[in-house]
Amino acid sequence: MCRDDVQPQIVFAAPLTDFLASNNISAVQIRDEYERRRQTAQQHEAQTAPPAGPVEEEEEEEEEGRVETVEPKTRRKRKAEAAVAKIKQSKAYQKRKTQNDDEPGGDDDEIAWDMYAKSKPLPGQLENCELCEKRFTVTAYSKTGPDGGLLCAKCSKAQEAERKKDAKPKKQAASRDKRRKTQSNLLDGIVRNGSKTLQELCVEKVADNINDVEEFGDLPQALLDRLSQILSKRRVITSRTLDMFLRSDLDSISIYDCGKLEVSDYIKIFSIIPKVEGLNLRNAGQFKDEVLDYMLERDVPIQQLQLEAANLVTDAKWREYFAKAGHRLKSLKLSWLDYSMDDESISHLVKGCPKLKRLKLKKCFRLGDASLEALSQLKHLEYLSLRFTTPTTMESLKNLIHSVGKSLRTLSLEKFDNADDELLAEIHSTCASLSKLRFCENDYCTDRAFCALFTEWQNPPLSHVDFSSNRDIDYTRPDGPEDPIGLASEGFKALMTHSGSKLERLDISSCRHITQEAFAEVFNGVKQYPSLREINISFLTKIDTVIVAGMFRSCPAMAKVTGFGCFDVVDIMVPPGVALIGIPNPLESIVQQGEFMGGIEMSDLKVML
């Protein structure tokens, strides 16, 4: 085995020896030539070596930190000198040199060598971190330190985190924020001409810096309510924020978003304001039996109570509260109760709340005909708003109107699908003191019944009317049956004849059977409706630009027009101070001179009408 291992060396060595011998080359000659070249290079380096500077220090660090490369030092030196010469021709070097001329003892070569020492190495080379001096491999993603050197990965992350911490958040474009605010105000029916009042600016500034505010002081109730609306819209009402609204001298409190409040926060309200009489809490999901127990224990004199989504209060606790504290209640508004408040609880409400004048029950999922029968015993009701999800009979609803309708000033009936013409006839014969009437989302009552309701009605003119979504729901017949279902042309004209002089708000959205001729007759620019400020004409596709222009002419006090889905209204000129919502691309509000409205001369308007 040993002879086999040695044999290949003898075979391969013989040809090499013959080649060297044939060319008069010997191993001694090769060694002598190497020694001679090495001594010559050392002598040349000793004669031309520069003074001690950054390059020598760098070479010493490299000798300590890593193994010497194969590349000769002479070639490295020539490359360094060429790089320094190139640096001296750069603009950065000239700038540094100009700055250095003002300092005594400045040396141009030192500047160039310093810039060369701090020049960024190529990816793959080794470098010392400027901050921690740790040796690392340079990559294309290596960060630059504060003095121009490179940083290792750890120091780069620390520097980036510090930079993000100190950086100020970017401000959105002012124009974008302004447009969003303008559109938000339009949806709220707010049109502003000129600057805001000082009071409005102060309220908004407080809301913007709510985290830095400790207390509101002695602000009046109206400003507290406005702040509550703004902060609730931003969903920043917390336990800390709630404390600012609580003062012992207040008699009412309204919080429009209680989603972040707990049971202890509700109890805190009554401990700080023990004599509160008006309580309005929306989205009160954590309002539980414990809160009503505390109110009963402290004998809180609540007279106006409004709760939304208080589903964690049990039926037994509601009945106990009505029995013990119901004698004080004058106003009760409950909505979005899908678990508690059934027909039996309404019976206890009627028995325990004899002074009740205002009642609102909307989206209470467990109420039905029995509740309507019980409510008919409330003889002092003046304001009644109902919206049940359970189907009810026509007889129970008719009996309720017959019992309490004579004293009613506000009547709101939403989505009673089984109501028919008899209900409108009962309202006509019983109700004589109404100022607000809402009857919407019905597809049984006919236009003849609406017309008869307003014909020779002893009730004074209404100020608020909502007849939205009273129409035939068979969309295979766009024009409806021959005997129109819902509010149609004749009923609409009878409504405006009866209440047009005092009408302030009108909602007839989705009443799609009102003809264009009826609108043209009502809003002809000659008939005047001096009090009409808001109107909703959404999804009435027969309305066009001429009708809306006549509407502006007939309603000098108009402030808000909602017209989603009115696609024939184009390029309408909006009068100053009017919020036009839902109409695409309305023209800017421009004060017109003379008899001109909506881009149409009034003489032409009269001809078209």
CORTAJO-V169865 format. One line per field, one symbol per residue. ss: DSSP state (H for helix, E for strand, L for the rest). phi: phi as a letter, one per 30 degrees, with the letter a starting at -180 (. if undefined). burial: 1 if it has 16 or more other ideal C-beta (glycine too) atoms within 10 Angstrom, else 0. A space follows every 10 residues. Layout:
# CORTAJO-V169865
ss=???
phi=???
burial=???
This chain:
# CORTAJO-V169865
ss=LHHHHHHHHH HHHHHHHHHH HHLLLLHHHH HHHHHHHHHH HHHHHHHHLL LLLHHHHHHH HHHHHLLLLL LLHHHHHHHH HHHHHHHHLL HHHHHHHHHH HLLLLLLHHH HHHHHHHLLL LLLLLEEELL LLLLEEELLL LLLELLLLLE LLHHHHHHHH HHHHHHLLLL LLLHHHHHHH HHHHHHHLLL LLLLLLLHHH HHHHHHHHLH HHLLLLLLLL HHHHHHHHHH HHHLLLLLHH HHHHHLLLLL LEEEELLLLL LLHHHHHHHH HHLLLLLEEE ELLLLLLLHH HHHHHHHHLL LLLEEEEELL LLLLHHHHHH HHHHHHHHLL EEEEEEELLL LLHHHHHHHH HHLLLLLEEE EEEELLLLHH HHHHHLLLLL LLEEEEELLL LLLHHHHHHH HHHHHHHLLE EEEELLLLLL HHHHHHHHHH LLLLLEEEEE LELLLEHHHH HHHHLLLLLL LLLEEELLLE ELLLLLLLLL LLLLEELLHH HHHHHHHHHL LLLLEEELLL LLLLLHHHHH HHLLLLLLLL LLLEEELLLL LLLEHHHHHH HHHHLLLLLE EELLLLLELL LLELLLLLEE ELLLLLELLL LLLLLEELLE EHHHHHHHL
phi=.dddddeddd dddddddddd ddchcbdddd dddddddddd dddddddcdd deaedddddd ddddcadddd dddddddddd ddddddddcd dddddddddd ddcdidbddd dddddddcdd ddejdcacdd cciddbddbd cddcddcjdc cddddddddd dddddddddd ddeddddddd ddddddddic bccjdddddd ddddddddcd dcccacicdd dddddddddd ddddhbdbdd ddeddcbddd cabbbcacdc cceddddded ddcdcdccbb bchcdcdced ddddddddhd ddcbbbbbid dcdddddddd dddcbddddc bbbbbhcccc icdddddddd dcbdcdcbbb bbhcdccbdd dddddddddc dcbbbbaccd ebdddddddd dddcddcdcb bbbchcdddb dddddddddc dbbdcbbbbb hbbcdcdddd ddecdhdddd edcbbbcdic adcdddcedi ddcecidbdd ddddddddce dcdcbbbbdi ddcddddddd ddccicdcbd cdcbbccdic dddbdddddd ddddbdcebb bcbdicddcb hddcddiccc cjddhddddb dccidbaiib ddddddddd
burial=0000000000 0000000000 0000000000 0000000000 0000000000 0011100000 0000000000 0000001001 0001001100 0010010000 0000000000 1111111000 0000001111 1000010100 0100100011 1100110010 0000000000 0000000000 0000010000 1000000000 0010011001 0000000010 0001111111 1100001000 1101111001 0111111101 1000111111 0110011111 1111011111 1101100001 0111111111 1111001111 1100110111 1111111001 1110111111 0110011111 1111111110 1111110100 1111111100 0100011111 1011101101 1111010011 0011011101 1001111111 1101111011 1111001010 1111111111 1100000001 0001111111 1111110111 0111111111 1111010111 1111100010 1111111111 0111111111 1111100111 1110110010 0111100111 1110010000 0000001101 010010001
